[in-house]
Structures are given as C-alpha cells and as structure tokens.
C-alpha cells in the first residue's frame, strides 16, 4: 500500500489546530492571575525547546514515528512497555478532549441532551474522516482551520466592545512576584498545550518534504503561543484576574458579556463553532497517533481497520473520566500532568535524544 503524504502547510494547519484547538476556551495560566499571559509566553519559549527535541529526533530517524524510533534507540525488549504507554496515553487524551467537548455543549446549548449522545455523534464523524486517510485529514485541516481563525477573530473583536473591557486588569505586572508565573509555567503551561505537540512526531514521516520539519515545528509553537497570549489578555481585560482564574470556560464567560446596542447578544454560537473546530483537531490528532501506534506495534499495514475499535474505546473512556467534571479537572492537574505529561512529553523524549545522539556519534567513529 502506498504511503500517504501531506504538505507542510497541511501539517501546520493540523498541528496548530491541535495545539490551540480546545485550549482557547480554558483559562490556562490562571494561577498567575493577571500575569497569565506571561506564563503562556514563557511556556511558549519552553515549548520551542521541546520542539527542538522532537525535530532533532526526526532528523536522526526521518522515516520513523516516535513509536518506531523507540526500539531503534533503546532496544526491542525495553521498547515494548514504553510504546504501550504512549499508545494508552494518546488514547486517554483523546477521551479527555471528547469529555471537555461534551461538557461545554451540555452546559451551554444542549442542556437536555445526554452527554453520551453528543460525544458518540462527534466520534462517528471523527472516525469517518480519519478512515478517509491522513491526506483527507490534512485537507480537512485546510478547510477547518481558516474557519476556526475567522470565528476567533470575530470573538476577539466583539470582546473589545464590552463595556467592562479594561487593560488595567492586567496590572500590576508581576504584582505577586515571579514565583506564581514560574509555578504555572512548570508543570502546567509547558505541558498543556505546548508539550502536547509531541503528537507531531507521529506525522513527521508522512511530510512530503522532510526539509520543512523544523520550519513547521517552530511555526506551530510560535504562532500558537502568540494566539493563546492574545486570547488570555483579552479574557483577563474583560473578566478581571479573579474571575478569569475561577471560570471553567473564561472565553465563554467573556463572550456572554458582549451586548451591542442592547440588541445583539448571545454570541455563544461562535464559541460552539470554535470548540467543535478545535476538538476536531485535538481528538483527530490523538486518535490518529494511537491508531498508527497500534498498527506499527503489531505490524498492521493499514491503520484504518483499527479506527472503529478506537471509537468504541474512546467513547466509554471519556464518560468514565470522573463523574464530576470539576473533580476530573483537578485530577488532571494533579495526576495527569505530573505522572503522564512530564514523563512522556519531556523526560522520555530528552532521554531518547541523548541516547540517539550517543549512538550516532559512536557509529560515526566506528
């Protein structure tokens, strides 16, 4: 079977959509309050370092995903448990993204609809798209991401019209010192969303021009970080730092403040458009990564046969992810960030790069 390829622009659309997809609606960096935007910017700089690690690994093994690199770097027997953990990690994060999507829809517009119907319907569409192949996913990125950005820009312009909007809400800058910012950067903003771009290592082998690997990676982190920083500044300016820190979905709360001439109100539909577009990239990226990982682990030539079973796993898993959504988020920050994100996004890739570097140097001397 001929391997599918996508262009650098398609990969950029898919991964930046994946990076900022559902992140826009959350109050990332909220622990730093009015300095949340600084925490996001610092997280972006750390994200550039992580992206260097991911792209350097791709330079060493240009035709391999991270799943294929691991056995070549640490050996076949040590690799199996690590690969299995990565596959479970990708699958689990696909389910958490689905849960975020379902909770927002249920809490905003479809309050009487069971969440399982919302998540199930979305996953049916997602699996249908992915079964069309990664080229189809890339082309969908070209269509969906511009729509996502148009809706985002419209929302931002509307926020500027809110009567309570004030840049004074961003002051005093570093009024609580540097410590709250550093506590948000590590481990939170560096792992969500910037560290999650480790999924790009599952797409690098299908890039039609490998020379664009670094360019795409750097562009994703920089542009994504800038967009999230702007979004944070606008939300804090509307809500104030205290409300921003205590809102589950601050962008939704900010948009509800919009009222033009006491006539045009309720722009919630734009936020729903954003979340649907964003979750498309987030869930699609994780599901694709998990299905490719399974096919490579078991030497299955076509990962499309795996996608149906992925859907049947992700839907119930998203519902099992905590009965109480607030508690689920707390578990995510306390457990997932420390015990999953940090090892799998930061520690393991850096160790793999160090070992790969030593192997390359040793083989060059031999």
C-alpha positions as CSV (number, residue, x, y, z in Angstrom):
1,X,0.0,0.0,0.0
2,X,1.4,3.4,-1.0
3,X,2.1,5.7,2.0
4,X,0.1,8.8,2.1
5,X,1.8,12.2,2.2
6,X,0.7,15.7,3.4
7,X,2.2,19.1,2.7
8,X,4.0,21.3,5.2
9,X,1.0,23.7,5.1
10,X,-1.5,20.9,5.8
11,X,0.7,19.7,8.7
12,X,0.9,23.2,10.1
13,X,-2.9,23.6,10.0
14,X,-3.5,20.3,11.6
15,X,-0.9,20.7,14.4
16,X,-1.6,24.3,15.3
17,X,-5.3,23.5,15.3
18,X,-4.4,20.6,17.6
19,X,-2.3,22.8,19.9
20,X,-4.8,25.7,20.3
21,X,-8.0,23.7,19.5
22,X,-9.8,23.3,22.8
23,X,-7.1,25.3,24.7
24,X,-8.7,28.7,23.7
25,X,-11.7,28.2,25.9
26,X,-9.7,27.3,29.0
27,X,-8.1,29.7,31.4
28,X,-4.6,28.4,31.0
29,X,-2.0,30.1,33.3
30,X,-4.9,31.2,35.5
31,X,-2.8,30.5,38.7
32,X,-0.7,33.6,37.8
33,X,-3.9,35.7,37.6
34,X,-3.2,38.9,35.7
35,X,0.1,37.6,34.7
36,X,-1.4,34.5,32.9
37,X,-0.3,35.9,29.6
38,X,3.3,36.0,30.8
39,X,3.0,32.4,31.9
40,X,1.8,31.4,28.4
41,X,4.6,33.3,26.7
42,X,7.2,31.6,29.0
43,X,5.5,28.3,28.3
44,X,5.9,29.0,24.6
45,X,9.6,29.5,24.9
46,X,9.9,26.2,26.8
47,X,7.8,24.7,24.1
48,X,10.4,25.7,21.5
49,X,13.0,23.7,23.4
50,X,10.7,20.7,23.4
51,X,10.0,21.1,19.7
52,X,13.8,21.2,19.1
53,X,14.0,17.8,20.8
54,X,11.1,16.4,18.7
55,X,12.5,17.7,15.4
56,X,16.0,16.5,16.2
57,X,14.8,13.0,16.8
58,X,13.1,13.2,13.5
59,X,16.4,14.3,11.9
60,X,18.0,11.2,13.3
61,X,15.1,8.9,12.2
62,X,13.4,10.8,9.3
63,X,11.2,7.9,8.2
64,X,10.0,6.8,11.7
65,X,7.4,7.9,14.1
66,X,8.3,8.1,17.8
67,X,6.8,4.6,18.1
68,X,9.2,3.3,15.5
69,X,12.2,5.2,16.9
70,X,12.0,3.8,20.4
71,X,13.1,0.2,19.6
72,X,15.9,1.5,17.5
73,X,17.2,3.7,20.3
74,X,16.7,1.6,23.5
75,X,16.3,-1.9,22.1
76,X,13.3,-4.0,21.3
77,X,12.5,-5.5,24.7
78,X,12.8,-2.3,26.7
79,X,10.8,-0.5,24.0
80,X,7.5,-2.6,24.2
81,X,6.3,-1.2,27.6
82,X,7.2,2.4,26.6
83,X,5.4,2.1,23.3
84,X,2.3,0.6,25.0
85,X,2.3,3.5,27.5
86,X,2.4,6.0,24.6
87,X,-0.5,4.3,22.8
88,X,-2.6,4.3,26.0
89,X,-1.6,8.0,26.6
90,X,-2.7,9.1,23.2
91,X,-6.0,7.2,23.6
92,X,-6.7,8.6,27.1
93,X,-6.1,12.2,26.0
94,X,-8.5,11.7,23.0
95,X,-11.1,10.7,25.6
96,X,-10.4,13.7,27.8
97,X,-10.7,16.1,24.9
98,X,-14.1,14.4,24.0
99,X,-15.2,14.9,27.6
100,X,-14.3,18.6,27.5
101,X,-16.3,19.0,24.3
102,X,-19.3,17.2,25.7
103,X,-19.3,19.1,29.0
104,X,-19.2,22.5,27.2
105,X,-22.0,21.6,24.8
106,X,-24.2,20.2,27.6
107,X,-23.6,23.3,29.8
108,X,-24.2,25.8,27.1
109,X,-26.7,24.9,24.4
110,X,-27.9,21.2,24.6
111,X,-28.7,21.1,28.3
112,X,-31.3,18.3,28.0
113,X,-29.2,16.1,25.7
114,X,-27.3,13.2,27.3
115,X,-23.6,13.7,27.0
116,X,-23.1,10.2,25.6
117,X,-25.1,11.2,22.5
118,X,-23.0,14.3,21.9
119,X,-19.7,12.5,22.3
120,X,-20.9,9.5,20.3
121,X,-22.1,11.6,17.4
122,X,-18.9,13.5,17.3
123,X,-16.7,10.4,17.3
124,X,-18.7,8.8,14.5
125,X,-17.9,11.9,12.3
126,X,-14.3,11.8,13.5
127,X,-13.7,8.2,12.7
128,X,-15.4,8.6,9.3
129,X,-12.9,11.4,8.5
130,X,-9.9,9.5,9.7
131,X,-10.9,6.4,7.8
132,X,-10.5,8.5,4.6
133,X,-6.8,8.6,5.3
134,X,-4.4,11.2,6.6
135,X,-4.5,13.1,3.3
136,X,-8.2,13.6,4.0
137,X,-7.4,14.8,7.5
138,X,-4.8,17.2,6.1
139,X,-7.3,18.6,3.5
140,X,-9.9,19.0,6.3
141,X,-7.3,21.0,8.2
142,X,-7.0,23.4,5.3
143,X,-10.8,23.9,5.4
144,X,-11.5,23.9,9.1
145,X,-8.6,25.9,10.5
146,X,-9.3,29.1,8.5
147,X,-12.9,28.9,9.7
148,X,-11.6,28.5,13.2
149,X,-9.4,31.5,13.0
150,X,-12.2,33.6,11.4
151,X,-14.5,32.8,14.3
152,X,-11.7,33.5,16.8
153,X,-11.0,36.9,15.3
154,X,-14.7,37.8,15.3
155,X,-15.0,36.8,19.0
156,X,-11.9,38.9,19.8
157,X,-13.3,42.0,18.1
158,X,-16.6,41.5,20.0
159,X,-14.7,41.4,23.3
160,X,-13.2,44.8,22.5
161,X,-16.8,46.2,22.5
162,X,-17.6,45.0,26.1
163,X,-18.2,47.9,28.4
164,X,-16.1,46.3,31.2
165,X,-13.1,45.8,28.9
166,X,-10.0,47.4,30.5
167,X,-6.3,46.7,30.1
168,X,-5.9,47.9,33.7
169,X,-7.0,44.4,34.7
170,X,-3.5,43.3,33.5
171,X,-1.8,45.4,36.2
172,X,0.2,45.3,38.3
173,X,2.5,43.3,36.1
174,X,4.3,40.7,38.2
175,X,2.5,42.2,41.2
176,X,2.7,38.9,43.0
177,X,6.3,38.3,42.0
178,X,7.8,35.8,39.6
179,X,7.0,32.7,41.7
180,X,3.3,32.3,40.7
181,X,4.3,32.6,37.0
182,X,7.1,30.0,37.3
183,X,4.7,27.6,39.1
184,X,2.2,27.9,36.2
185,X,4.9,27.5,33.5
186,X,6.2,24.3,35.1
187,X,4.5,22.0,35.0
188,X,1.2,23.4,33.6
189,X,1.6,25.7,30.5
190,X,4.7,23.9,29.3
191,X,2.7,20.6,29.1
192,X,-0.7,22.0,28.1
193,X,-0.7,22.8,25.3
194,X,2.9,23.1,24.1
195,X,4.2,19.7,25.3
196,X,1.2,18.0,23.7
197,X,2.7,18.8,20.3
198,X,4.7,15.6,20.8
199,X,1.9,14.2,18.6
200,X,3.7,15.9,15.6
201,X,6.3,13.0,15.8
202,X,3.5,10.7,14.5
203,X,3.1,13.0,11.5
204,X,6.7,13.8,10.5
205,X,7.3,10.6,8.4
206,X,4.3,11.5,6.1
207,X,5.5,15.0,5.4
208,X,6.2,15.2,1.7
209,X,9.3,17.4,2.2
210,X,11.3,16.5,5.2
211,X,13.4,19.7,5.0
212,X,10.3,21.6,6.3
213,X,10.2,19.7,9.6
214,X,11.9,22.3,11.7
215,X,10.0,25.2,10.0
216,X,6.6,23.6,10.7
217,X,7.5,22.8,14.3
218,X,8.8,26.3,15.2
219,X,5.9,28.0,13.4
220,X,3.4,25.9,15.3
221,X,4.8,26.8,18.7
222,X,5.4,30.5,18.0
223,X,2.1,31.3,16.2
224,X,0.1,29.1,18.6
225,X,1.7,30.8,21.6
226,X,1.1,34.2,20.3
227,X,-2.6,33.4,19.6
228,X,-3.1,32.0,23.1
229,X,-1.3,35.0,24.7
230,X,-3.7,37.4,22.9
231,X,-6.7,35.4,23.9
232,X,-5.6,35.4,27.5
233,X,-5.0,39.2,27.5
234,X,-8.5,39.8,26.1
235,X,-10.2,37.5,28.5
236,X,-8.5,39.0,31.6
237,X,-9.3,42.5,30.3
238,X,-13.0,41.6,30.2
239,X,-13.4,39.4,33.3
240,X,-10.6,40.6,35.6
241,X,-7.9,38.3,37.0
242,X,-10.0,36.9,39.8
243,X,-13.0,35.9,37.7
244,X,-10.6,34.6,34.9
245,X,-8.9,32.3,37.5
246,X,-12.2,30.9,38.7
247,X,-14.0,30.3,35.4
248,X,-14.0,26.8,33.8
249,X,-14.5,28.3,30.3
250,X,-13.4,32.0,30.5
251,X,-13.8,32.7,26.8
252,X,-17.4,31.6,27.0
253,X,-17.9,33.8,30.1
254,X,-16.3,36.7,28.3
255,X,-18.4,36.3,25.2
256,X,-21.6,36.4,27.3
257,X,-20.7,39.9,28.3
258,X,-21.0,41.1,24.7
259,X,-24.0,43.3,24.1
260,X,-24.2,45.6,21.0
261,X,-26.8,48.4,21.3
262,X,-28.7,46.2,23.8
263,X,-29.9,44.2,20.8
264,X,-27.2,41.9,19.5
265,X,-26.4,39.4,22.3
266,X,-25.8,35.7,22.9
267,X,-22.8,35.1,20.7
268,X,-22.4,31.7,22.3
269,X,-22.8,30.0,18.9
270,X,-19.4,31.4,17.9
271,X,-17.8,29.7,20.9
272,X,-19.5,26.4,20.0
273,X,-18.2,26.8,16.4
274,X,-14.7,27.2,18.0
275,X,-14.9,24.2,20.2
276,X,-16.3,21.9,17.5
277,X,-13.5,23.0,15.2
278,X,-10.8,22.8,17.9
279,X,-11.9,19.4,19.2
280,X,-11.8,18.1,15.6
281,X,-8.1,18.7,15.5
282,X,-7.4,17.6,19.1
283,X,-9.3,14.3,19.1
284,X,-8.3,13.6,15.5
285,X,-4.6,14.1,16.3
286,X,-4.7,11.8,19.4
287,X,-6.8,9.1,17.7
288,X,-4.6,9.1,14.6
289,X,-1.5,8.8,16.8
290,X,-2.9,5.9,18.8
291,X,-4.2,4.0,15.7
292,X,-0.9,4.4,13.9
293,X,1.0,3.4,17.1
294,X,-1.1,0.2,17.3
295,X,-0.6,-0.7,13.6
296,X,3.2,-0.2,13.9
297,X,3.4,-2.2,17.2
298,X,1.6,-5.2,15.7
299,X,2.8,-4.7,12.0
300,X,-0.7,-4.0,10.6
301,X,-0.3,-2.4,7.2
302,X,-3.5,-0.3,7.3
303,X,-4.4,1.6,10.5
304,X,-8.0,2.2,9.2
305,X,-9.1,-1.2,10.4
306,X,-8.1,-0.1,13.9
307,X,-10.1,3.2,13.9
308,X,-13.5,1.6,14.5
309,X,-12.3,-0.1,17.6
310,X,-10.6,3.1,18.8
311,X,-14.0,4.8,18.7
312,X,-15.6,2.1,20.8
313,X,-12.8,2.6,23.4
314,X,-12.7,6.4,23.5
315,X,-16.4,7.0,23.9
316,X,-16.9,5.0,27.2
317,X,-13.5,6.1,28.4
318,X,-14.5,9.7,28.1
319,X,-17.6,9.0,30.3
320,X,-15.6,7.1,32.9
321,X,-13.2,10.1,33.2
322,X,-14.7,11.3,36.5
323,X,-18.4,11.6,37.3
324,X,-17.9,15.2,38.4
325,X,-16.2,17.3,35.7
326,X,-14.7,19.7,38.3
327,X,-13.0,16.9,40.1
328,X,-11.9,15.4,36.8
329,X,-10.1,18.7,36.0
330,X,-8.4,18.6,39.4
331,X,-7.3,15.0,38.9
332,X,-6.0,16.1,35.5
333,X,-3.9,18.9,37.0
334,X,-2.6,16.8,40.0
335,X,-2.2,13.4,38.4
336,X,-2.1,13.5,34.6
337,X,0.3,16.5,34.5
338,X,2.8,15.1,36.9
339,X,2.7,11.4,36.1
340,X,1.9,11.4,32.4
341,X,2.6,14.7,30.7
342,X,6.0,15.4,32.3
343,X,7.5,11.9,31.7
344,X,6.0,11.3,28.2
345,X,6.3,14.8,26.8
346,X,9.6,15.9,28.4
347,X,11.7,13.3,30.2
348,X,11.4,10.3,27.8
349,X,12.0,12.4,24.6
350,X,15.0,14.1,26.1
351,X,16.4,10.7,27.2
352,X,15.7,9.3,23.7
353,X,17.5,12.2,22.1
354,X,20.6,11.8,24.4
355,X,20.8,8.1,23.7
356,X,20.3,8.6,19.9
357,X,23.0,11.3,19.9
358,X,25.5,8.9,21.6
359,X,24.6,6.1,19.3
360,X,25.1,8.3,16.2
361,X,28.4,9.6,17.5
362,X,29.6,6.1,18.4
363,X,28.6,4.6,15.0
364,X,30.2,7.5,13.2
365,X,33.5,6.8,14.9
366,X,33.2,3.1,14.2
